[in-house]
């Protein structure tokens, strides 16, 4: 079943005096329910803009964007965002942050606490409920952000370079954790990243975008068995995909490398 | 304990030096009475109880003007941050009145509100209003766009966005404005009571000057200083209680 359907999307931004900047050019993409899709591409290729469009926080200039057959019309709690910079509410505790979504939807306190506890446990932050964001490490903050997003029981989890600010070790740990959480939470994930290896390791599909104006230049299905473990990173199949996609990038961005 | 002792060093040093200068008669005591003499005068004021009604009157005026400014300043600040239309209407008038010295408006206030408490509350209002309104606007406008995006994607909308995200996030700025204004209220009340009043702590000082009672003047100034200090302490306390999360993430918190 198709969950997200993007048809011939264009996005232009106003720039300077009457100038226009074409950020996304003719992007079409279909994403199935419960699929894990990564979008990779160079900085400024419009991949984050596309994510914000799906979130309903950025308008399209042209084209159609349907979720479950209905056009996107503003944000919706069933489409949850996770940012590289976390954007946790600094005046709220871990529990307060995780329960923010249910609180906005007017869910009663008792029920909210249940939801909060469930997702705090799911991301492995039991015992940290009353800590504040400034007391947490980057990896823990991102766990809170993921729990906060999932607490709204989203159909789509939109992740904008979520592990980009973390050290390599924390990053690997969270990748494994994310797969476990995804398996349990049962939702569609749209994952924006710079890292091809990360995209291959996590995804069912890797979509590659060109430099600005962003177009889709490759859409590769990753047929690696699940559940995926860290050991997979050392396997030949993984390396084949990794190599194949890196070659694509090098061909596309050859000019940049020199 | 050691930190408290260090904090006492400079005031104590000044007092000792001052006492020596006065005892050695380097300066005519009429111009500079010894701290011990000022202390004696202060004791007399307290023992006779005459200082307390003055303090009470000054505080009552300052607090009413301050509260009025806090309520109106906060409300208008939020409205201006919310609506460009409101901003375009009120911003010019705010920017024109703000730079006028509070005391330049005193004669007009006397004409409008008489020389009773009304004009004094109006003067305090003028002194306190601008830091609050301007910090409120800056606080709301300065809220991280990412935080707003996060909140909207989590389902916050309309009024919720204000009460649950914008205002809590702007609170450190808003509270700072309110704290600046507590100091402003003390500055203004003393000044206006010196100009036209027969009660209040400002009157006590100017009245002492009229009869050349310098030690009494100094004693009054000490009382003013203590009142200001006390109010600021109170404001800081409230700030600390409300914004523990903020203090711990900033330089102020890092330095203890």
Interface residues (C-beta under 8 A of the other chain):
Chain A: X52 X55 X56 X57 X75 X76 X77 X79 X80 X81 X83 X85 X87 X88 X89 X90 X91 X100 X101 X103 X104 X105 X132 X134 X135 X148 X149 X152 X158
Chain B: X144 X146 X147 X149 X150 X151 X152 X153 X154 X155 X156 X157 X160 X164 X165 X168 X169 X171 X243 X245 X246 X248 X249
